[in-house]
Amino acid sequence: MASVRLVLSSGEPAGIGPDLLLAIGADPAFEPPGELVVLGDRDVFAARATALGLPFDWPEAVPGAAPEPGFCFHHLAAPAPVVPGRLDPANARHVLDMLDHAADGCRAGEYAALITAPLHKGVINDAGMAFTGHTEYLAERVGGTPVMMLVAGNLRVALATTHLPLSRVPSAIDGKTLTTVIETLHAAMVEWLGKPQPRLLVAGLNPHAGESGHLGDEEIRVIGPTLEAMRERGIQAIGPLPADTLFTPRHLDGADAVLAMYHDQGLPVLKYAGFGRAVNVTLGLPIIRTSVDHGTALDLAGSGRAEHGSLAAAIDLAAELAARAA
């Protein structure tokens, strides 16, 4: 089987992205599933490698050459000096430049998939650039209708809304949006799992799924009718179910994915179940993108205590999805 070329954005340079990539590159137990092109500032990586006592001898990536399994590097300069653990808005554009290069390369077929290390949303906004997250930014760059999903083993949790203030969630859930999300999730599960009828569990928005309208009526007005329309089309969208009991074994047994209505409804459960080895997958884009399940961990940058289990899982899943798409 021919090797694939995957691209890895190193994220916030003052965070643990460089640490994770250097650590996994030095881990003899990790077998690269293809050529792994790491984007970042070579001086930042060299300094971090020295601080961590890790090797950094990756060759420069050669665009257009046949991919060879292993790590290589594509240098993109950070405009300001990088100090581990210390954010600098002057380097925010550098973080987005890495994403632009990776997304454009995936779109052009240079890379088979993108894996992203964590970035810091706040410092990008402090630099004067409106930014709500990787998911939304990549959709603007390459098109598509993104759906955020996290995976930990057999537990897959997708989100109807992503990085929104809680006060804006109810108005963001309408029949058209929910239909698109369910269609995207269904199609991804069919392709990924090879099941023509994946079983999707859908949470309600309100406590007890609205308690027959006494605790909110979004389930009656929007969610319930949308799910009924999905079922009439042959899509197994079960719900709306109360979120406080949805994640119990009785419900999850036989389920292929869960759809939560908002970020902190579904992700705390998934991260409790698999933090440090879970993977963030963006569905609905014309490119494959996976990511780690954690943030920049500024307090760990340069300490040698950052664990790369989630990054390893994100790389392996990206390679798996790329092989399915080939």
C-alpha positions as CSV (number, residue, x, y, z in Angstrom):
1,M,0.0,0.0,0.0
2,A,1.4,3.4,-1.0
3,S,2.3,5.8,1.9
4,V,0.1,8.8,2.5
5,R,1.2,12.3,3.5
6,L,-0.5,13.9,6.5
7,V,0.0,17.4,7.7
8,L,0.2,18.4,11.4
9,S,-0.3,22.0,12.5
10,S,1.7,22.6,15.8
11,G,-0.8,25.1,17.1
12,E,0.0,27.8,19.7
13,P,3.8,27.9,19.8
14,A,3.9,28.8,23.5
15,G,1.7,25.8,24.4
16,I,2.2,22.1,24.4
17,G,1.9,21.5,20.7
18,P,5.6,21.5,20.0
19,D,6.2,19.3,23.1
20,L,3.6,16.7,22.0
21,L,5.0,16.5,18.5
22,L,8.6,16.2,19.6
23,A,7.6,13.6,22.2
24,I,5.7,11.4,19.8
25,G,8.4,11.7,17.2
26,A,10.9,10.3,19.8
27,D,8.5,7.6,21.0
28,P,9.8,4.2,19.8
29,A,6.3,2.7,20.3
30,F,4.7,5.0,17.8
31,E,4.7,3.9,14.2
32,P,4.0,6.7,11.8
33,P,1.2,5.6,9.5
34,G,2.6,7.7,6.6
35,E,4.7,10.8,6.0
36,L,3.9,13.3,8.8
37,V,4.7,16.9,7.8
38,V,4.9,19.1,10.9
39,L,4.3,22.8,10.4
40,G,6.0,25.2,12.8
41,D,9.0,27.4,13.4
42,R,12.2,25.4,13.3
43,D,13.9,27.6,15.9
44,V,11.0,27.1,18.3
45,F,11.2,23.4,17.9
46,A,14.9,23.3,18.3
47,A,14.8,25.3,21.5
48,R,12.0,23.2,22.9
49,A,13.8,20.0,22.0
50,T,16.8,21.2,23.9
51,A,14.8,22.1,26.9
52,L,13.0,18.7,26.9
53,G,16.1,16.7,26.1
54,L,14.5,15.3,23.0
55,P,16.0,14.8,19.5
56,F,14.9,17.1,16.6
57,D,16.5,16.0,13.4
58,W,13.6,15.9,11.1
59,P,14.4,16.7,7.5
60,E,12.7,19.5,5.6
61,A,9.6,18.4,3.7
62,V,9.9,18.0,0.0
63,P,6.6,19.0,-1.8
64,G,5.7,16.8,-4.7
65,A,8.1,14.0,-3.7
66,A,6.7,10.5,-3.0
67,P,5.7,10.3,0.7
68,E,8.0,8.3,2.9
69,P,6.8,7.1,6.4
70,G,8.3,9.2,9.2
71,F,8.4,12.8,10.4
72,C,9.6,15.8,8.4
73,F,9.2,19.5,8.9
74,H,7.9,22.5,7.0
75,H,9.2,25.8,8.4
76,L,6.9,28.7,8.9
77,A,8.5,31.5,10.9
78,A,7.0,32.9,14.1
79,P,7.4,36.7,13.9
80,A,8.0,37.2,17.7
81,P,10.2,35.2,20.1
82,V,8.4,32.3,21.8
83,V,8.6,31.7,25.5
84,P,6.9,28.5,26.7
85,G,3.8,29.3,28.7
86,R,3.7,32.9,27.7
87,L,1.1,34.0,25.1
88,D,2.0,36.7,22.6
89,P,-0.6,38.2,20.2
90,A,2.2,38.9,17.8
91,N,2.3,35.2,17.0
92,A,-1.4,34.8,16.4
93,R,-1.1,35.2,12.6
94,H,1.6,32.6,12.6
95,V,-0.9,30.1,14.1
96,L,-3.5,30.9,11.4
97,D,-0.8,30.8,8.7
98,M,-0.2,27.2,9.6
99,L,-3.9,26.4,9.3
100,D,-4.1,28.1,6.0
101,H,-1.2,26.2,4.6
102,A,-2.5,22.9,5.8
103,A,-6.1,23.5,4.7
104,D,-5.1,24.7,1.3
105,G,-2.7,21.7,0.9
106,C,-5.4,19.3,1.8
107,R,-7.8,20.9,-0.6
108,A,-5.2,20.7,-3.4
109,G,-4.5,17.0,-2.7
110,E,-1.0,17.6,-1.4
111,Y,-2.0,16.2,2.0
112,A,-4.5,13.4,2.7
113,A,-5.5,14.7,6.1
114,L,-4.9,17.5,8.7
115,I,-4.2,16.9,12.4
116,T,-4.2,19.9,14.6
117,A,-2.5,20.6,17.9
118,P,-4.3,22.9,20.3
119,L,-4.4,26.7,19.8
120,H,-5.5,29.5,22.1
121,K,-8.7,31.2,20.9
122,G,-8.3,34.2,23.3
123,V,-4.9,35.3,22.1
124,I,-6.0,35.2,18.4
125,N,-9.0,37.5,19.3
126,D,-6.6,39.7,21.4
127,A,-4.6,40.1,18.2
128,G,-7.7,41.7,16.5
129,M,-8.8,38.6,14.5
130,A,-12.3,37.3,15.2
131,F,-11.9,33.6,15.9
132,T,-14.3,31.1,17.5
133,G,-12.4,27.8,16.8
134,H,-10.7,25.4,14.4
135,T,-14.0,24.0,13.2
136,E,-15.5,27.3,12.1
137,Y,-12.2,28.7,10.7
138,L,-11.6,25.7,8.5
139,A,-15.1,25.8,7.2
140,E,-14.6,29.4,6.1
141,R,-11.4,28.4,4.4
142,V,-12.4,25.2,2.6
143,G,-16.2,25.3,2.6
144,G,-18.6,22.7,3.8
145,T,-21.0,22.5,6.7
146,P,-19.0,21.4,9.7
147,V,-20.2,19.2,12.5
148,M,-17.9,18.7,15.5
149,M,-17.6,15.2,16.9
150,L,-15.4,13.7,19.6
151,V,-14.5,10.0,19.7
152,A,-13.3,7.9,22.6
153,G,-13.3,4.3,21.8
154,N,-16.8,3.3,20.7
155,L,-18.3,6.5,22.1
156,R,-18.9,9.1,19.5
157,V,-20.5,12.4,20.5
158,A,-21.4,15.1,17.8
159,L,-22.7,18.6,18.5
160,A,-25.6,20.4,17.0
161,T,-23.9,23.7,18.0
162,T,-20.3,24.3,18.8
163,H,-18.6,27.3,20.3
164,L,-21.5,29.5,21.3
165,P,-22.4,31.2,24.5
166,L,-25.1,29.2,26.3
167,S,-27.6,32.1,25.9
168,R,-27.4,31.8,22.1
169,V,-27.9,28.0,21.9
170,P,-31.7,27.9,21.8
171,S,-32.1,30.3,18.9
172,A,-29.3,28.5,17.0
173,I,-31.2,25.2,17.0
174,D,-33.8,25.3,14.2
175,G,-35.2,22.6,11.9
176,K,-33.0,23.4,9.0
177,T,-29.8,23.4,11.0
178,L,-30.7,20.3,12.9
179,T,-31.6,18.5,9.7
180,T,-28.2,19.4,8.1
181,V,-26.3,18.2,11.2
182,I,-28.2,14.9,11.4
183,E,-27.7,14.3,7.6
184,T,-24.0,15.0,8.0
185,L,-23.6,12.7,11.0
186,H,-25.6,9.9,9.4
187,A,-23.6,10.1,6.2
188,A,-20.3,10.1,8.1
189,M,-21.3,7.0,10.2
190,V,-22.4,5.2,7.0
191,E,-19.1,5.8,5.4
192,W,-17.0,5.3,8.5
193,L,-18.7,2.3,10.0
194,G,-20.0,0.7,6.8
195,K,-23.5,0.5,8.3
196,P,-26.4,1.5,6.0
197,Q,-28.6,2.2,9.1
198,P,-26.5,3.7,11.9
199,R,-28.3,4.3,15.1
200,L,-28.2,7.9,16.3
201,L,-29.3,9.0,19.8
202,V,-30.4,12.6,20.0
203,A,-30.5,14.6,23.2
204,G,-33.1,17.2,24.1
205,L,-32.1,20.7,24.9
206,N,-33.9,21.2,28.2
207,P,-33.8,19.2,31.5
208,H,-35.8,16.0,31.1
209,A,-36.1,16.8,27.4
210,G,-38.5,19.6,28.3
211,E,-40.8,17.5,30.6
212,S,-43.7,17.7,28.1
213,G,-43.2,21.4,27.6
214,H,-43.1,22.4,31.3
215,L,-39.3,22.9,31.2
216,G,-39.0,24.3,27.7
217,D,-40.7,23.7,24.4
218,E,-37.9,23.3,21.9
219,E,-38.3,19.6,21.9
220,I,-42.0,20.0,21.0
221,R,-41.5,22.8,18.5
222,V,-38.2,21.9,16.8
223,I,-36.3,18.8,17.8
224,G,-39.2,16.3,17.9
225,P,-40.7,17.2,14.6
226,T,-37.2,17.3,12.9
227,L,-36.4,13.8,14.2
228,E,-39.8,12.5,13.1
229,A,-39.0,13.8,9.6
230,M,-35.6,12.1,9.7
231,R,-37.2,8.8,10.6
232,E,-39.7,9.1,7.8
233,R,-36.6,9.3,5.5
234,G,-35.2,6.1,7.0
235,I,-32.6,7.7,9.3
236,Q,-32.6,6.2,12.7
237,A,-32.6,9.4,14.8
238,I,-33.9,8.4,18.2
239,G,-35.1,11.1,20.6
240,P,-35.3,13.7,21.9
241,L,-33.9,11.9,24.9
242,P,-33.1,13.4,28.4
243,A,-29.4,14.2,28.4
244,D,-29.0,13.2,32.1
245,T,-29.9,9.6,31.3
246,L,-28.8,9.4,27.6
247,F,-25.3,8.4,28.5
248,T,-26.2,5.3,30.5
249,P,-25.4,1.8,29.3
250,R,-29.1,1.0,28.7
251,H,-29.2,3.8,26.0
252,L,-25.7,3.6,24.6
253,D,-25.8,-0.2,24.0
254,G,-26.0,-0.5,20.2
255,A,-25.8,3.2,19.5
256,D,-23.4,4.4,16.9
257,A,-23.3,8.0,17.8
258,V,-24.9,10.6,20.1
259,L,-25.9,14.1,19.0
260,A,-25.8,16.6,21.8
261,M,-27.4,20.0,21.4
262,Y,-24.5,22.1,22.8
263,H,-20.8,21.8,23.7
264,D,-21.0,21.3,27.4
265,Q,-24.0,18.9,27.2
266,G,-22.1,16.1,25.5
267,L,-18.4,16.7,25.8
268,P,-17.9,16.5,29.6
269,V,-19.2,12.9,29.5
270,L,-17.0,11.9,26.6
271,K,-13.9,13.6,28.1
272,Y,-14.5,11.9,31.4
273,A,-14.7,8.6,29.6
274,G,-11.6,9.1,27.5
275,F,-9.6,12.2,28.2
276,G,-6.1,12.0,27.0
277,R,-7.0,9.4,24.3
278,A,-10.0,11.0,22.7
279,V,-10.0,12.6,19.2
280,N,-11.9,15.6,17.8
281,V,-13.1,15.0,14.3
282,T,-14.6,17.6,12.0
283,L,-17.4,16.1,9.9
284,G,-18.9,17.8,6.8
285,L,-15.7,19.4,5.4
286,P,-14.3,18.5,2.0
287,I,-11.0,17.6,3.8
288,I,-10.2,15.2,6.7
289,R,-9.4,16.9,10.0
290,T,-8.7,15.4,13.4
291,S,-7.4,17.0,16.5
292,V,-6.4,16.4,20.1
293,D,-9.1,16.5,22.8
294,H,-7.4,19.1,25.0
295,G,-6.2,22.7,25.1
296,T,-2.8,24.4,25.0
297,A,-1.9,23.6,28.7
298,L,0.4,26.6,29.0
299,D,1.4,25.5,32.5
300,L,2.9,22.3,31.0
301,A,4.7,23.8,28.0
302,G,8.4,23.0,28.2
303,S,8.0,20.9,31.3
304,G,8.2,17.4,29.8
305,R,4.9,16.4,31.5
306,A,2.6,16.7,28.5
307,E,1.1,13.4,27.4
308,H,0.8,12.6,23.7
309,G,-1.8,9.8,23.8
310,S,-4.6,11.9,22.2
311,L,-2.2,13.1,19.5
312,A,-1.3,9.5,18.6
313,A,-5.0,8.6,18.5
314,A,-5.7,11.7,16.3
315,I,-2.9,10.7,13.8
316,D,-4.0,7.1,13.6
317,L,-7.7,8.1,13.1
318,A,-6.7,10.6,10.4
319,A,-4.7,7.9,8.6
320,E,-7.6,5.5,8.8
321,L,-10.1,8.0,7.4
322,A,-7.7,8.9,4.7
323,A,-7.4,5.3,3.7
324,R,-11.1,4.9,3.6
325,A,-11.4,8.0,1.4
326,A,-8.7,6.9,-1.0
